Amino acid sequence: MLNVNPRYLVNAKGRKTAVVLSMKEYRLLMEHIEDLEDTLEMDIAVRTETEFQDYREIRAELKAEGKL
């Protein structure tokens, strides 16, 4: 679970207008968002892809191309 302790900036009327996070909290939040984006992209790929290539085939191709 993501643990952040936000602090709020308020205007003259007492309405919240901004949030302040520590750099550590900000970095953790950004990592969490990136992980969620990766998960969503993987879900979309699994649902929409009709063919998958075997890992060994991909590895052999990359070796043949000099990328591994």
Buried (B, 14 or more C-beta within 10 A) or exposed (E): EEEEEEEEEEEEEEEEEEEEBEEEBEEBBEEEEEEEEEEEEEEEEEEEEEEEEEEEEEEEEEEEEEEE
